[in-house]
């Protein structure tokens, strides 16, 4: 499984009702500013303490942040913890706003 997935593929998975967790690792204020419906918020700094309680290592997880840096760091960390089906959404919510859903604010 690739470490990155593009926003259009994530949109296709959502539209097809595929089972996966959309994990947003931004800060709460960022999440309130712009979010993808159905995303689960666990700020990056909280991932180490919450991942094993709140996430299933067998599930497909797509991690999203603002522009893709934090989500890639979390993806790499989760994979090192045995979460084998984790991908980072390339370009983050910024790319989502510009390429998929212009109703989501750019900030």
C-alpha positions as CSV (number, residue, x, y, z in Angstrom):
1,X,0.0,0.0,0.0
2,X,1.4,3.4,-1.0
3,X,2.2,5.9,1.7
4,X,0.1,8.6,0.0
5,X,-3.3,8.8,-1.6
6,X,-4.6,11.7,-3.6
7,X,-7.7,13.7,-2.6
8,X,-9.7,12.6,-5.6
9,X,-9.2,8.9,-4.6
10,X,-10.3,9.7,-1.1
11,X,-13.5,11.4,-2.5
12,X,-14.2,8.3,-4.6
13,X,-13.9,6.1,-1.5
14,X,-16.2,8.3,0.5
15,X,-18.7,8.4,-2.4
16,X,-18.6,4.6,-2.7
17,X,-19.1,4.3,1.1
18,X,-15.9,2.3,1.4
19,X,-15.0,1.4,5.0
20,X,-12.1,3.5,6.2
21,X,-11.2,6.0,8.9
22,X,-10.5,9.5,7.9
23,X,-8.1,10.7,10.6
24,X,-7.6,14.5,10.9
25,X,-4.4,15.3,12.9
26,X,-4.7,19.1,12.8
27,X,-5.4,21.3,15.8
28,X,-9.0,21.7,17.0
29,X,-9.2,25.4,15.7
30,X,-8.1,24.2,12.3
31,X,-10.7,21.4,12.3
32,X,-13.4,23.9,13.1
33,X,-12.2,26.2,10.3
34,X,-12.2,23.6,7.6
35,X,-13.1,19.9,7.8
36,X,-14.2,16.9,5.8
37,X,-17.5,15.5,7.0
38,X,-17.1,12.3,9.0
39,X,-13.4,12.9,9.8
40,X,-12.2,11.8,13.3
41,X,-10.0,14.5,15.0
42,X,-6.9,13.4,16.9
43,X,-4.4,16.2,17.0
44,X,-0.9,15.1,16.0
45,X,0.5,15.6,19.5
46,X,-2.2,13.3,20.9
47,X,-1.8,10.4,18.4
48,X,0.9,8.5,20.4
49,X,-1.3,8.4,23.6
50,X,-4.6,7.8,21.8
51,X,-3.9,5.7,18.7
52,X,-3.9,2.3,20.3
53,X,-7.1,3.0,22.2
54,X,-9.1,4.7,19.4
55,X,-7.8,3.2,16.2
56,X,-7.9,-0.3,14.8
57,X,-4.6,-1.4,13.3
58,X,-6.5,-3.7,10.9
59,X,-8.6,-0.8,9.4
60,X,-7.7,1.3,6.4
61,X,-6.8,4.8,7.8
62,X,-6.4,7.9,5.7
63,X,-4.6,10.7,7.6
64,X,-5.2,14.3,6.7
65,X,-3.7,17.6,7.9
66,X,-3.4,21.1,6.4
67,X,-0.9,20.5,3.6
68,X,0.3,16.9,4.0
69,X,3.4,17.2,6.2
70,X,1.9,16.3,9.6
71,X,-0.2,13.6,8.0
72,X,2.8,11.9,6.5
73,X,4.7,12.0,9.8
74,X,1.7,10.4,11.5
75,X,1.4,7.8,8.7
76,X,5.0,6.8,9.1
77,X,4.7,6.6,12.9
78,X,1.5,4.6,12.8
79,X,3.1,2.1,10.3
80,X,6.0,1.7,12.7
81,X,3.4,0.8,15.4
82,X,1.9,-2.0,13.3
83,X,-0.9,0.0,11.5
84,X,-0.2,-1.4,8.1
85,X,-3.1,0.1,6.2
86,X,-2.4,3.8,6.8
87,X,-2.0,6.4,4.1
88,X,-1.5,10.2,4.1
89,X,-3.8,12.3,1.9
90,X,-1.4,14.2,-0.5
91,X,-1.7,18.0,-0.2
92,X,-3.9,17.8,2.9
93,X,-7.2,19.7,3.3
94,X,-5.7,22.5,1.3
95,X,-5.6,20.2,-1.8
96,X,-9.1,18.9,-0.9
97,X,-10.5,22.4,-0.9
98,X,-8.8,23.3,-4.2
99,X,-9.4,20.0,-6.1
100,X,-12.4,18.3,-4.6
101,X,-14.7,20.5,-2.6
102,X,-14.5,24.3,-3.0
103,X,-17.0,24.8,-0.2
104,X,-14.4,23.8,2.3
105,X,-12.6,27.0,3.3
106,X,-8.9,27.5,2.4
107,X,-6.8,29.0,5.2
